């Protein structure tokens, strides 16, 4: 697998204060990054103007807008349809995750050890902002529930840093909404033979006053998504087709 073949997907919604800095940090990684795909989820502030101005100066930057706000899943679904790299990683636009750590997240894939890598906020390497206990408790509860149904021992399923070989993530047609993609991707990937690793990352969480968007309702929906994607989706024609496709791709690419 070639070194400079990573597609970084950035879903963005009303992040005019941070999106420019995030894009610059990703591009500064250098030869590792083949392209940066930014999808604006119907922002009403100056986000789109900032990204459009940067696109005219940077050939590796691709930018498209959704016609209305549809949620993170819709933005990622569209970004996946545009990505061309052999490795795909999601980067949030709010600076809660440091783009400088992308090389370490994708390293196990580049070395041939992994097909999927999650950056875990609970295997702290540098720094982790001390913030809401209830978010921590909800995350741990959802991770435990997900592990129970998938028989995995993951530590952070809700992390914003998820990296994949394209043959694992591209066949998955996302059907969840909002922030449900974190659960959908995790559960469905766990149904395949993809080798999944975790690496420690730093986390610079935001407060609600600073723009954090995940709330109580998202936690409730996440629990329901775990049940649906664990017990129902894998039995459907679409679910079985995804699992077969990924396992076939992995076998062919050994």
BAMARVO-518241 format. One record per atom (N, C-alpha, C, CB): residue in one letter; y, z, x. Coordinates in steps of 0.1 Angstrom, whole numbers, plus 2048, in hexadecimal, padded with zeros to 3 digits. Glycine has a CB too. Layout:
! residues N
aYZX/...
END
This chain:
! residues 254
x7F4800808/x800800800/x80C800809/x80080C7F6/x8167F7806/x8217F580F/x82B80180D/x8287E880C/x832804818/x83B810818/x84780E80E/x841812826/x84D80280F/x85A800807/x8577F97F9/x8637F780E/x84E7FF7F1/x84A7F97E5/x84B8047D9/x83D7F37E5/x85580C7DA/x8568177D0/x8618137C6/x8598247D6/x85E8137B9/x8688127AE/x86C8207A9/x8628097A3/x8798237AA/x87E82F7A5/x88482D797/x8888367AF/x87F83378D/x88483277F/x88D83D77C/x878831775/x89983A777/x8A3844774/x8A7842765/x8AF84377D/x8A284A75C/x8A784A74E/x8B485274E/x89D850744/x8BE84E747/x8CB855747/x8D2855739/x8D484E751/x8D8860736/x8DF86272A/x8EA86B72C/x8D586771E/x8F786672B/x90386E72D/x903877739/x905877720/x901870745/x900877752/x90B87175B/x8F2876758/x91786F756/x92186975E/x92587176B/x92E866756/x92387E76A/x927887775/x91D886781/x928895770/x91188277E/x906883788/x8FF87678B/x8FC88D785/x90086C782/x8F7860784/x8FB858791/x8F9857778/x907857794/x90B8507A0/x9058567AC/x91A84F7A1/x9068647AD/x90186B7B9/x8F286A7BA/x90587A7B8/x8EB86A7AE/x8DD8697AE/x8D885C7B4/x8D786B7A0/x8DF8517AF/x8DB8437B3/x8DE8427C2/x8E38397AB/x8E98477C7/x8EC8457D5/x8E284D7DD/x8FA84B7D8/x8DE8597D9/x8D48607E0/x8C68597E1/x8D286E7DA/x8C28537D6/x8B684C7D5/x8B68407DF/x8B28477C7/x8C18387DE/x8C282C7E6/x8C38307F5/x8CF8247E2/x8C883C7F8/x8CA840806/x8BC84380D/x8D384B807/x8B2844805/x8A584780A/x8A083C814/x89A8487FF/x8A5830811/x8A382481A/x89781B816/x8A082A828/x890817820/x88680D81E/x87A810815/x88080982B/x87981D812/x86E821809/x87081C7FB/x86D831808/x87C81B7F6/x8808177E9/x8828087E7/x88C81E7E4/x8798027DF/x87A7F37DC/x8857F17D2/x86D7EE7D7/x8867F97C8/x8907F77BD/x8938047B6/x88B7EC7B3/x89E8057B0/x8A28107A7/x8A580A799/x8AF8187AD/x89D80E78F/x89F809782/x8A5814779/x89180577C/x8B1811775/x8B981B76D/x8B981675F/x8C781D772/x8B581E755/x8B681A747/x8BF824740/x8A8819740/x8CA82073A/x8D3828733/x8CF82A724/x8E2823734/x8CD836720/x8C8838713/x8D383A709/x8BF845712/x8DC830708/x8E78306FE/x8F283A701/x8E18336F1/x8F583C70E/x900846712/x90D84370B/x902846721/x91484D708/x92184B701/x92D84F70B/x9228546F5/x92A853717/x934856721/x93684A72B/x931863728/x93A84D737/x93C843741/x93083F749/x947846749/x924844746/x91884274E/x916833750/x90C848747/x91682B746/x91381D747/x91C816751/x91381673A/x929819750/x933812758/x931815767/x941816754/x92D82276A/x92B826777/x91F81E77D/x928835778/x91481D776/x90881777B/x90A80877C/x8FC819771/x911802773/x9147F3773/x91C7F0780/x91B7EF767/x9267F8783/x92E7F678F/x9257F779C/x939800790/x91C80079C/x9138017A8/x9097F67A8/x90B80F7A7/x9057F179D/x8FB7E679D/x9007D97A3/x8F77E378E/x90D7D77A2/x9137CB7A7/x9147CB7B7/x9217C97A2/x9127D77BC/x9137D97CB/x9057DB7D1/x91C7E57CE/x8FB7DD7C9/x8EE7E17CF/x8E37D97C9/x8EB7F07CC/x8DC7CF7D0/x8D27C77CB/x8C57CE7C7/x8CF7BC7D5/x8C37DA7CC/x8B77E17C8/x8B87E97BB/x8B37EB7D3/x8C47E97B6/x8C77F07A9/x8C77E879D/x8D57F77AA/x8BE7EB793/x8BD7E4787/x8C27ED77C/x8AF7DF784/x8C97E8772/x8CF7F0767/x8CE7E975A/x8DD7F476B/x8C97F0750/x8C97EB742/x8CC7F7739/x8BB7E573F/x8D17F372D/x8D57FD723/x8CD7FB716/x8E47FC720/x8C9806710/x8C3806703/x8CF8066F9/x8BA812701/x8CC7FF6EE/x8D77FE6E4/x8DC80A6DD/x8D37F36DA/x8D38156DE/x8D68216D8/x8CE82C6DF/x8D38216C8/x8D28396DC/x8CB8446E2/x8BD8466DC/x8D38516E1/x8B28446E4/x8A58456DF/x89C8506E5/x89E8386E0/x8A28566F0/x89A8616F7/x89585C704/x88F8666EE/x89186670C/x88C86371A/x88085A71A/x889870721/x87685C710/x86A854710/x86E84570F/x861858705/x877842706/x87A834704/x88182E710/x8848336F8/x889836717/x88F831723/x88582E72E/x89A83B728/x87B837730/x87183573A/x86882A736/x86984273B/x865828729/x85C81D725/x863810729/x85A81E716/x87080F727/x87780372A/x878801739/x885803724/x87A80B741/x87B80B74F/x86E806755/x87F818755/x86380B74F/x855807754/x8537F8753/x84A80F74D/x8597F2748/x8577E4746/x85F7DC750/x85B7E0737/x8687E2757/x8707DB761/x86C7DD76F/x87F7DF75F/x8657E8771/x8617EC77F/x8577E3785/x85C7FA77F/x8587E0792/x84F7D7799/x8487DD7A5/x8567CB79D/x84B7EA7A8/x8457F07B4/x8377F47B2/x84D7FC7B7/x8307F67BE/x8227FB7BE/x82180A7BB/x81C7F87CB/x82C8117BD/x82D81F7BA/x8398217B1/x82E8287C7/x8378297A7/x84282B79D/x84583A79C/x83F82578F/x85183E79E/x85584C79C/x86184E793/x8588537AA/x86185878B/x86D85B782/x876865789/x868861775/x883861789/x88E86A78E/x89886D783/x89586379A/x89A87977F/x8A487D775/x8B287B77B/x8A288B770/x8BB879773/x8C9876777/x8D2882778/x8CF86B76E/x8CD88E777/x8D5899776/x8D68A2782/x8D18A276A/x8CF89E78D/x8CF8A579A/x8C88B2799/x8DD8A879E/x8BF8B478F/x8B68C0790/x8AB8BE79A/x8B08C2782/x8A98B179E/x89F8AE7A8/x8A68A67B3/x8938A67A2/x8A28AA7BF/x8A98A47CB/x8A28977CF/x8A98AE7D6/x8A988B7CE/x8A287F7D2/x89D87E7E0/x8AC8747D0/x8A38877E9/x89E8877F7/x89088B7F8/x8A78917FF/x88A8917ED/x87C8957EE/x87288B7E8/x87A8A27E6/x87887F7E4/x86F8747DF/x8658707E9/x8778697DB/x86886E7F6/x85E86A800/x852874800/x86486980D/x8558817FF/x84A88A7FF/x84188A7F3/x84F898802/x8488877E7/x8408867DB/x83687A7DB/x8498857CF/x83B86F7E0/x8338627E0/x8298627EC/x83B8567E0/x82B86B7F6/x82386A802/x81486A800/x82787580B/x80E8727F7/x8008727F5/x7FB8657EF/x7FC87D7EC/x80385D7E8/x7FF8507E3/x8008467EF/x80984C7D8/x80A8477F7/x80B83D802/x80083F80C/x81983F809/x7FB84B80D/x7F184E817/x7E384B811/x7F185C81B/x7E2847805/x7D68437FE/x7CE84F7F9/x7CD83C808/x7D385B7F9/x7CC8677F4/x7CD8697E5/x7D28737FB/x7D88647DF/x7DB8677D1/x7DE85A7C9/x7E68717D0/x7DC85B7BC/x7E18507B3/x7ED8557AB/x7D584C7AA/x7EE8627AA/x7F98687A2/x7FD8757A9/x7F486C793/x80A8777AA/x80F8837B1/x81A88A7A8/x8158807BF/x8198977A5/x82389E79E/x82A8A77A8/x81C8A7792/x8378A77A7/x83F8B17AF/x8408BE7A7/x84D8AB7B2/x83A8C87AD/x83A8D57A6/x8458DE7AA/x82D8DC7A8/x84C8E37A0/x8578ED7A2/x8528FB7A5/x8608ED796/x8458FD7A3/x84090A7A5/x83890C7B2/x83790E799/x8399017BA/x8349027C8/x8409007D1/x8288F77CB/x84990A7D0/x8579087D5/x8579067E5/x8609137D2/x85D8FB7E9/x85E8F87F7/x86B8FC7FD/x85C8E97FA/x8768FA7F6/x8838FD7FB/x88B9077F2/x88C8F17FD/x88F9027E7/x89790A7DE/x8949087CF/x8A69077E0/x8959127C7/x8939107B9/x89D9197B2/x8849147B4/x8A69137AA/x8B091B7A3/x8AA92579A/x8BA91279C/x8AE93279A/x8AA93C790/x8B1939783/x8AC94A796/x8AA936779/x8B093376C/x8A7938761/x8B292376B/x8A7932755/x8A1937749/x89393B74A/x8A392E73E/x890948747/x88294D747/x87A94773C/x88295C746/x880945730/x87993F725/x875931728/x882940718/x87D92972F/x87891C733/x86C91C73C/x88491473A/x86D926746/x86192874F/x85592C747/x864933759/x85693573D/x84B939735/x84592E72D/x84F94572C/x84E926727/x84A91A71F/x843910727/x856914718/x84890E733/x84290473C/x834909740/x84A902749/x833915744/x82691B748/x81C91A73C/x82792974D/x82191D730/x81891D724/x81390F721/x81F923718/x81C905722/x8188F771F/x80F8F272A/x8258EE71E/x8128F6737/x8098F1742/x7FB8F7740/x80F8F674F/x7FA90473C/x7ED90A73A/x7E690372F/x7EF919737/x7ED900724/x7E78FA718/x7E28EC71C/x7F18F970D/x7EA8E5724/x7E68D7728/x7DA8D8731/x7F28D072F/x7DA8E173B/x7CE8E3744/x7C28E673C/x7D18EE74E/x7C38EE731/x7B88F2729/x7B18E6723/x7BC8FC71E/x7B98DC71E/x7B38D1718/x7AF8C5721/x7BD8CB70E/x7B58C672D/x7B28BB737/x7A98BF742/x7BF8B573D/x7A68CC743/x79E8D274E/x7A48CF75C/x7908CC74D/x7B18D075D/x7B88CE76A/x7BE8DC76D/x7C28C3769/x7C38DD77A/x7C98E977E/x7D78E7783/x7C18F0789/x7DF8DF77B/x7ED8DC77F/x7F68E877D/x7F28D0776/x8018E8784/x80A8F4784/x8178F077C/x80D8F8791/x81A8E377A/x8278E0774/x8278D276E/x8328E077F/x8228D2761/x8218C575B/x82E8BF756/x8178C674F/x8388C8754/x8458C374F/x84F8BF75A/x84B8CE747/x84A8BE767/x8538BA772/x8598AD76F/x84B8BB77F/x8658AB774/x86B89E773/x86789477E/x87A89F774/x860899788/x85B890793/x84C88D791/x85D8977A1/x84A88178C/x83C87C78B/x83B86E791/x83887B77B/x83286D79B/x8318607A2/x82385A79F/x8338627B1/x82284D79E/x81584679A/x8138397A2/x81584478B/x8078367A5/x8048297A8/x80682179B/x7F58277AD/x80C81579C/x81080D790/x80480A788/x817800795/x7F880878D/x7EC805785/x7E881177C/x7E180178E/x7ED81D77F/x7EA828776/x7F482A76B/x7EA83577F/x80182876D/x80B82A763/x80E81E75B/x81783076A/x80E812761/x81280675A/x80A80374E/x8117FA764/x7FD80574D/x7F5802741/x7F880B735/x7E6802744/x7FF817738/x80182172E/x80D81D725/x80382F734/x80A81A718/x81581770F/x819824708/x81080D704/x82582970D/x82A836708/x82D8366F9/x83683A710/x8288406F2/x82A8406E3/x83184D6DF/x81C83F6DC/x8338566E8/x83A8626E4/x8498606E3/x83786D6EF/x85186A6E0/x85F8696DF/x8668746E7/x8648696D0/x8738736E9/x87B87D6F0/x8758806FE/x87B88A6E8/x87288D700/x86D89270D/x85D89270C/x87289F710/x85888D702/x84988D700/x84188670B/x8458886F3/x84887D712/x84187571C/x83B87D727/x84B86B722/x84188972A/x83B892734/x82D896731/x84489E736/x82B899724/x81E89D71F/x81589171E/x81F8A4712/x81A886718/x81187B715/x80C875722/x81A87070E/x81587372C/x81086E739/x806877740/x81C86C743/x809884740/x80088D747/x7F288D740/x80689B746/x7F188F733/x7E488F72D/x7DD88272E/x7E689371E/x7E387772C/x7DC86A72C/x7D786773A/x7E585F727/x7DF86A745/x7DB868752/x7CF871756/x7E786B75C/x7CF87D751/x7C4886753/x7B788174D/x7C889474E/x7B8878744/x7AC87373E/x7A6868746/x7AF86D730/x7AD864750/x7A8859759/x7A285F766/x7B384F75D/x79E85676F/x79885B77C/x7A385B787/x78D852780/x7AF85A783/x7BA85B78D/x7BA868795/x7C8859786/x7BB8677A2/x7BC8737AA/x7CA8787AA/x7B886F7B9/x7CC8847A5/x7D988A7A2/x7DB8967AC/x7DA88F794/x7E78957B2/x7EB8A07BC/x7F88A67B7/x7EC89A7CA/x7FB8B27BC/x8088B87BB/x80E8BB7C9/x8078C57B3/x81B8BA7CA/x8228BD7D6/x82E8C67D2/x8278B17DE/x8328D07DB/x83D8D87D8/x84A8D17D9/x83D8E47E1/x8538D47CF/x8618CE7D0/x86B8D97CD/x8628C37C5/x8778D67D0/x8828DF7CD/x8878DC7BE/x88E8DE7D7/x88E8E67B8/x8938E47AB/x8A08EA7A9/x8888E97A0/x8AA8E27A5/x8B78E77A3/x8BB8E6794/x8C28DF7AC/x8B58EF78C/x8B68EE77E/x8C58F0779/x8AE8F8777/x8C78EA76D/x8D48EC767/x8D48F575B/x8DA8DE762/x8DF8FC758/x8E090474C/x8E48FB740/x8EB90F74E/x8E3900734/x8E78F8729/x8F68F4729/x8E48FF71C/x8FE8FD72F/x90C8FB731/x90F8EF73A/x914907736/x9068ED744/x9078E374E/x9008D5749/x9008E775B/x8FB8D573D/x8F58C9737/x8E78C8735/x8F98BE740/x8DF8D3737/x8D18D3735/x8CE8CF726/x8CA8E0738/x8C48C6724/x8C28C1717/x8B58C6710/x8C28B2717/x8AB8CB717/x89E8CF712/x8A08DC70A/x8948D171D/x89B8DD6FE/x89C8E86F6/x88F8ED6EF/x8A68E66EB/x8918F76E6/x8858FD6E0/x87C8F36D8/x88A9086D6/x8838EA6D1/x87C8E06CA/x8738D76D3/x8868D76C2/x8788D46DF/x8708CC6E8/x8648D36EC/x8798C86F4/x8648E16EE/x8588E86F1/x84E8E86E6/x85C8F76F4/x8528E96DA/x8498E96CF/x8428DB6CE/x8508EC6C1/x84A8D16CF/x8458C36CF/x83B8C16DA/x8508B96D0/x83E8C76E6/x8358C56F2/x8278CB6EE/x83B8CC6FE/x8268D66E8/x8198DC6E4/x8128D36DB/x81B8E96DE/x8198CD6D1/x8128C46C8/x80E8B76CF/x81C8C06BC/x8168B26D9/x8128A66E0/x8058A96E8/x81D8A26EA/x8048B56EE/x7F88B86F6/x7EB8B76ED/x7F98C76FB/x7EC8BC6E1/x7E18BB6D8/x7DE8AC6D4/x7E48C36CB/x7E88A56D1/x7E68976CD/x7E088E6D8/x7F38916C8/x7E788F6E4/x7E28866EF/x7D588B6F6/x7ED8866F9/x7D28986F3/x7C589D6F8/x7B989A6EF/x7C68AC6FB/x7BC89B6E2/x7B189A6D8/x7B088E6D0/x7B28A66CF/x7BB8876CE/x7BB87B6C5/x7BD86E6CD/x7C687D6BB/x7C886D6D5/x7CB8606DB/x7C085A6E4/x7D78626E4/x7B88626EB/x7AE85D6F4/x7A28566EB/x7A88676FD/x7A285A6DF/x7978546D6/x79B8476CF/x79385E6CC/x7A88446D0/x7AD8386C9/x7AA82C6D2/x7BC8396C7/x7AB8206CC/x7A88146D3/x7B28136DF/x7A98086CA/x7BF8166DD/x7C98156E7/x7C681F6F2/x7D78176E1/x7C282B6EF/x7C08356F9/x7B4832701/x7BD8436F2/x7A982D6FB/x79D829703/x7A081E70C/x7918266F9/x7A8814707/x7AB80870F/x7B380C71B/x7B37FF706/x7BD81671A/x7C481A725/x7BB821730/x7CF825721/x7B382A72B/x7AA831735/x7A182773C/x7A183B72D/x79B81D735/x79281373B/x79A80B745/x78C80A730/x7A6807741/x7AF7FE749/x7B2805757/x7BB7FA742/x7B6812756/x7BA819762/x7AE81B76B/x7C082675E/x7A281F765/x79682176D/x792814774/x78B827765/x79380976D/x7907FC773/x7997F977E/x7907F1768/x7A67FB77C/x7B07F8786/x7AE800793/x7BE7FB781/x7AA80D791/x7A881679C/x79C8127A4/x7A7825797/x79180E79D/x7858097A3/x7887FC7AB/x77A807799/x78F7F37A6/x7927E77AC/x79B7E97B9/x7997DD7A3/x7A37F37B9/x7AD7F67C4/x7A88007CE/x7BA7FA7BE/x79B8037CE/x79680D7D7/x7968067E5/x7878117D4/
END
